[in-house]
Amino acid sequence: MSSDRGNLGQYGGRTIFGPTNLYGHGVGILMIEGYFPRPPGTIGNAMTFPFPVLHRVVRGATGTETVRVLSTLPPQSDRYRAAVAPWIDAARELEREGVRAITTSCGFAALFQRDLAETVSIPVFASSLMLVPLIAGMLRQGRRVGVVTADARTLTQRHFEGAGVDPATVTVAGLEDCPHFEEVTYRDMHELDLDRMEAEVLGVVRNLLQRDPDIGALLLECSLLPPYAAAIQRMTGLPVFGFTNLIAFVHGAVVRRPFADFTV
């Protein structure tokens, strides 16, 4: 919508400029295509956030494709470029809808963080792994960030590079040997047993801390894990970070609220 923003007119300067169909969404979320339950706390459930977000499903971008296939493909190959193209198209659509920042529903999207950031003019934070440098900087020397990931076997140096992570600052544990996580996440099982899933996640975290007692904080790479963050914290006593923290942080920056007036 074109308008002379310098001409305030007889009623002053309170003018709203478009043009988009939708308004009020500070953060847009690019969603993996999956048809399993997403309880509050997961990134695909709008009730997770105390502010509006705008979801956009990336058709064909399954969990298996994003987590287990893309990292095996050369980044300049036709197969890789074809897989990333729908993410780029969806990011552009979200920008046209007026969001002020874009994230994804999978930490493995760190692999194409730069591809997304270079294709839109608004901030992109594709992966929860981008929190690692911040968390590591909070910890005393010798402490590491425990990363709980969907699949430790396929989380590679390329993902760390995409998120700006120094691998020496992390110890990684994956959920690849957890049968309920496997059947829900990768096989689109339509029934989620929250207690069973929580038990699997807690078991992975327990083993991680036994393996590395120098872990000073935890990062849940997978956006399906925040519903279990409180239970993890009760068990470990550690700070537990994840996608929801990152989204709230960025939303607070792109949708600033004025401080209340005060007198002295």
Buried (B, 14 or more C-beta within 10 A) or exposed (E): EEEEEEEEEEEEEEEEEEEEEEEEBBBBBBBBBBEBBBBEBBBBBBEBBEBBBBBBBBEEBBBBBBBBBBBEBEBEEEEBBEBBEBBBEBBBBBBEBBBBBBBBBBBBBBBBBBBBBEBBEBBBBBBBBBBBBBBBEEBEEEBBBBBBBBBBEBBBEBBBBBBBBEEEBBBBBBBBEBEBBBBBBBEEBEEBEEEBBBBBBBBBBBEBBEEBEEBBBBBBBBBBBBBBBEBBEEEBEBBBBBBBBBBBEBBEEEBEEEEEEEEE
